[in-house]
């Protein structure tokens, strides 16, 4: 009996929809081809498709294809260029990944704000690049200075060096999150329910039905001698809180009512 | 001349601080040892240290250690158990990763809400498990039904299957984000500035200094004949917007004033 199941999932009719045609991921002088493949998979998982490689050490390479799994199209479609300037030529927003370094203060973004900036720039049809440096040394100062913003992925203190593919994953995830948040907002404007609502198969119980349930529960507790109205010990309050916390659906409530009725019958025997 | 540089970075005195002692990442029947290593690195990068492996196919294995890079301690410290029940025994909050599947509706969390739930449970000193399934098939229904919540990482439509290590990365990232957000809130309560403020080495210019600059800019534009007050074409408005967007610091403003003064001197010759 599916009811207010708010549909926010995939549209199988558009499996190859390109969400971010103007956003490129730029990898500078990547050493390990496996990381290129991992980055490609992370990108495609998050709806990104355009990969630009600046002087990769080993490319093309079978390891890049293997690690990309079903994102081999992103690997094969990667543009290879000889300089970061070539990679950025037509870009209107350039964001470079950076360790938090106080020697060259630069407008810094958190990953979430980075995702939002990239999304807004894509919406405005700007060309956008998110640039990742070498596995061991990151981006050089002169490369970082080509960027409008720097982005730093916060880490724990014990180990701050993220794998390159993982860094691409986190920032790509935040770009898609910004897109989905805007989409949910849009849906929320159009309909009563938000796309962030949990899908559920049964209507939730109404407040009225819940009150009937709580009354029924109380009488049943009295009936079975468990609840002493002279010495309540917050029993009903705690039960209310517990049942309200799970937000019962109609079927669950009916089951509980049936259970209580069965107890009542037993008590009257 | 460092001034209002709000300190929010690492504390080198506490490199091995354990942020989430009560949170365990549980990997069920992982096939590739490389994924165990990647997960360990992702965890340690985000301040997580406790890894539990349910029936890993190949473990211990050198590939797990190699892929973990500097998180070999997490790999070596992993607990290996024979059943998910063993892994979850003392857990008070269990969250399982799941594809969005309408056949078994379950309380679903977005990754961000998952991070917040895990963080709050850690704060309350609850034992928490975040459970990841097999590379090819995920978690089985009976495993998912041991969870309080399911979490789904949203993807683009073209390719929805995340690599296991990447999934661990995204959820671990959101757990640390929840911790950092709470920390920033705490710092924000204590001091005027928030920890999310951009670090900068020089004080920002005051509004008064900016106004003097804009006046100086206008007179200079007139002086050099670039600005025609009879036909302004929004020139000053556009310049204001640009410089305000830059949010000049005091040193930058002094440099600009010096530049204008030099132009004035030239014009007066």
HADDOCK unambig.tbl for C-alpha pairs under 7 A between the chains (distance, minus, plus):
assign (segid A and resid 10 and name CA) (segid B and resid 157 and name CA) 6.00 0.50 0.50
assign (segid A and resid 15 and name CA) (segid B and resid 157 and name CA) 5.31 0.50 0.50
assign (segid A and resid 15 and name CA) (segid B and resid 158 and name CA) 4.71 0.50 0.50
assign (segid A and resid 16 and name CA) (segid B and resid 157 and name CA) 6.82 0.50 0.50
assign (segid A and resid 16 and name CA) (segid B and resid 158 and name CA) 4.91 0.50 0.50
assign (segid A and resid 17 and name CA) (segid B and resid 158 and name CA) 6.90 0.50 0.50
assign (segid A and resid 44 and name CA) (segid B and resid 159 and name CA) 6.15 0.50 0.50
assign (segid A and resid 45 and name CA) (segid B and resid 155 and name CA) 5.39 0.50 0.50
assign (segid A and resid 45 and name CA) (segid B and resid 156 and name CA) 5.65 0.50 0.50
assign (segid A and resid 45 and name CA) (segid B and resid 159 and name CA) 5.07 0.50 0.50
assign (segid A and resid 45 and name CA) (segid B and resid 160 and name CA) 5.46 0.50 0.50
assign (segid A and resid 45 and name CA) (segid B and resid 161 and name CA) 6.82 0.50 0.50
assign (segid A and resid 45 and name CA) (segid B and resid 162 and name CA) 6.42 0.50 0.50
assign (segid A and resid 46 and name CA) (segid B and resid 155 and name CA) 4.93 0.50 0.50
assign (segid A and resid 46 and name CA) (segid B and resid 156 and name CA) 4.87 0.50 0.50
assign (segid A and resid 47 and name CA) (segid B and resid 155 and name CA) 6.89 0.50 0.50
assign (segid A and resid 47 and name CA) (segid B and resid 156 and name CA) 4.33 0.50 0.50
assign (segid A and resid 105 and name CA) (segid B and resid 199 and name CA) 6.94 0.50 0.50
assign (segid A and resid 105 and name CA) (segid B and resid 200 and name CA) 5.55 0.50 0.50
assign (segid A and resid 105 and name CA) (segid B and resid 201 and name CA) 6.61 0.50 0.50
assign (segid A and resid 107 and name CA) (segid B and resid 198 and name CA) 6.77 0.50 0.50
assign (segid A and resid 108 and name CA) (segid B and resid 198 and name CA) 6.04 0.50 0.50
assign (segid A and resid 155 and name CA) (segid B and resid 45 and name CA) 5.39 0.50 0.50
assign (segid A and resid 155 and name CA) (segid B and resid 46 and name CA) 4.93 0.50 0.50
assign (segid A and resid 155 and name CA) (segid B and resid 47 and name CA) 6.89 0.50 0.50
assign (segid A and resid 156 and name CA) (segid B and resid 45 and name CA) 5.63 0.50 0.50
assign (segid A and resid 156 and name CA) (segid B and resid 46 and name CA) 4.86 0.50 0.50
assign (segid A and resid 156 and name CA) (segid B and resid 47 and name CA) 4.31 0.50 0.50
assign (segid A and resid 157 and name CA) (segid B and resid 10 and name CA) 6.06 0.50 0.50
assign (segid A and resid 157 and name CA) (segid B and resid 15 and name CA) 5.24 0.50 0.50
assign (segid A and resid 157 and name CA) (segid B and resid 16 and name CA) 6.78 0.50 0.50
assign (segid A and resid 158 and name CA) (segid B and resid 15 and name CA) 4.70 0.50 0.50
assign (segid A and resid 158 and name CA) (segid B and resid 16 and name CA) 4.89 0.50 0.50
assign (segid A and resid 158 and name CA) (segid B and resid 17 and name CA) 6.89 0.50 0.50
assign (segid A and resid 159 and name CA) (segid B and resid 44 and name CA) 6.14 0.50 0.50
assign (segid A and resid 159 and name CA) (segid B and resid 45 and name CA) 5.06 0.50 0.50
assign (segid A and resid 160 and name CA) (segid B and resid 45 and name CA) 5.45 0.50 0.50
assign (segid A and resid 161 and name CA) (segid B and resid 45 and name CA) 6.81 0.50 0.50
assign (segid A and resid 162 and name CA) (segid B and resid 45 and name CA) 6.41 0.50 0.50
assign (segid A and resid 166 and name CA) (segid B and resid 166 and name CA) 6.36 0.50 0.50
assign (segid A and resid 166 and name CA) (segid B and resid 169 and name CA) 6.73 0.50 0.50
assign (segid A and resid 169 and name CA) (segid B and resid 166 and name CA) 6.73 0.50 0.50
assign (segid A and resid 170 and name CA) (segid B and resid 170 and name CA) 6.20 0.50 0.50
assign (segid A and resid 198 and name CA) (segid B and resid 107 and name CA) 6.90 0.50 0.50
assign (segid A and resid 198 and name CA) (segid B and resid 108 and name CA) 6.09 0.50 0.50
assign (segid A and resid 199 and name CA) (segid B and resid 105 and name CA) 6.93 0.50 0.50
assign (segid A and resid 200 and name CA) (segid B and resid 105 and name CA) 5.52 0.50 0.50
assign (segid A and resid 201 and name CA) (segid B and resid 105 and name CA) 6.52 0.50 0.50
